[in-house]
C-alpha cells in the first residue's frame, strides 16, 4: 500500500466484494508477484516491471503496462470471458485499459485521482505533455469518468474538454458510495443511462 490511492482501491474492492461483486485487482508490487485471494474474496494479481532501470515514471509506466495487460487478460480468459468492466485508476494503467478495450471489447471506467496539470509545476514540457496525452487517451476512450469533487469535474472539462455528462462525482466513504459506483459500472456496460 503506497499513498492514498491504494487505500481507496483497497476499500472500494473490498466493499464491492462484500456486495457480491466478483472483483479482480491487478496492481504493481516491487517484490511480491502472482495471485493472492484477499480475506474479502478479492483476487489480487501483483506484477513486477520487467525492465528494472528507468529514466523516469513515464518509461516505468509504459513498460509495466505490458505486464498489467497480460495479467488482466489472464483474468478475462480464466473467467471464460465473463469480465464485464475494467476500472482504471489514474493515468498509470490507461494504456493497458485501452488495449484491452479494443482487443477484447471490455469497456472501462476511468477513475481520476489527480491530473498532470496539478502534479507538475510545468506541465507544458514534452515529458509532461506525454503524460497528459495518456490522460487524454483515457478520457477519450473511457465509457465513464469518476472524480471525487465538483472542482475536479470542472478541471477535467476545462483542461481536456471532456463533456460534463461523461463525468460523475462520487465521494468515497459517503453512504451511497458503493451504490453509486455500481450504477456507474452498470451504465458503462450498457445499462440504464445516468445524468452526470
N, C-alpha and C positions, 0 to 999 in steps of 0.2 A: 504494500500500500504506500503509494507516494503521492502526496498532495491531496487537495480537496476533491478533485475529480474522481480519484479512485474510491474514496469513501462514498461518493454519490452513486457510482456504478455498483458498488457492493450492496448498498442499501436498496437500490432500485431492483437489482436482480433477485435479491432475497425476498423482497416484498412481492415481486411478480411470481416467484416460485410458490410463495405462501398462498397466492391466489390461483394456484393450479395452472400456471403458465409454464410450459416446458422452456427453460432458459439455458442457453449455451453462451458462454463468455470466452472470447479469445482475447488474450492480453499478453503483454510483454513481461518477462522476468529475466533478470540477468543470470540467475543461477539455476532456478527450477525450470523444468521442461516437461511437457506432456500433460496428460489428462488427470484431473482430480475431481471428485464429486464432493461438493461442499455439504455441510450438515443440512442446509436448506433444500438440497436436491439439485442445486445449480451445478451444471457441468462446466468446469473451467479448464481451458486448454492454454497452457503457457508456452510461448515461443521465445526463442533467443534470436538475436540478429546474427545471420550467417557471416556478416562482414564485421570484423572486430575493430577496425580503425576507421575513423571518420573525421572529415574536416568540419563538420557541423551537424546540427539537428536535421537539416534537410536531407543530407545523404543518409543519415541514420534511419530516418523515417522511410525513405524510398526503398532502401534495401530490406528493411524489416517487413515492409508490406507484402513481399512475396511469401514470407512465412505465415503472415496473417491470412492471406488468400488461401494458402494450402490448408491451414487448419480449419478455416470456415467452410471450405469446400468439402473437407472430410466430414464435418458435422452434417452437411447437407446430404451427402451420399449415404452416410451411415443411417440417417433418418429416412432413407428411401425417398428423398426429395420432398420431405414434408416440413421444410423450414419455410415459414411464411414471410419473414421480415428480418431485416438487419437494422439495428440501431447503432450508428457510429457516433462516437463522442469526440468532438473537436476535429481538427483537420488531419491529425496524425494517420488515421486509417481510412480517410476518404478514397485514396487510390484503390485500396482493396475493395471497398464497398462498391465503387463504380464498376470495377472489373467484374465483380460477382453479379451485380445487377444486370450488366449487359451480356455476360456469358451464360448465366443460368436463370435469369429472369426473376431474381428475388429483389423486390423493391427495398429501399432503405429510407430511414428517418435520420436526419442529421441533427443531433443534439449538441448545441453550441454552448461552450463554457466561456470562451473568450475569442477575441478577434486579433489578427496580427496588428492592425492599426493601434490597438490598445496595449499590446505586449511590447511593441518596439517603438522607441522614440523616433526612429527614422524609417518608417515603413515604406519609403519610396526607393530604397536601394534595390538592386537587381536580386539580391538574395531574398529580401523580404517580399518583393513582388512575386517571386517563385512560390513562396508560401501562400501569399494572397491568391495566386491563381489556383492553388489546390483548394483553398477555402471557397473560391468562386465556383469551381467544379462541383463541390459538394452541394452548394446552394442550388445550382442549376439542375443537377441530377437527382437530388432527393425528392421523394414524394411529399414529405412534410418536414418542417424545421421546428425544433423545440428550443426555446430560450427560457431563461428564468426571470426575466423582468421586461416591463414595457420599454424601459430605456434600451435594453439590448435589441428588442424587436425593432425599435426606431433606428438603431445603429446598423443593423443588418440591412434594413431597407435603404438607409442613406448611403452606406459605403458600397453595397453590392447591387443595389437596385432590384432587390427581391420583392415580389408582390406581397403586400401585407397579409393577404388571405392564405398564403402558404406557410405563415409563421404563427406558432401558437405559444403563448406564455403559460408555463406550468411551473409552479413554485414547489420545489422539493420540500417534503415534510408537511405540506398542507393536508388537511383531512381528505381532500379529493385527489391528491397527487396520483395515486396508482390508478384510480378510476379514469382520470383524465389521460394518463399515458396510454391505457388500454383503448380509450376512444380514438386517440391519435393513431395508434397502431392499426386498429380496425379500419379507420378511414384510409390509411396509406395502402392497405391491401385491397381496396375497392369497396369497402363498406360504406355506411351512411356518411354523407358529407357533413363537415362541421364548419362553423363560422369561426374565423380567427379572432 
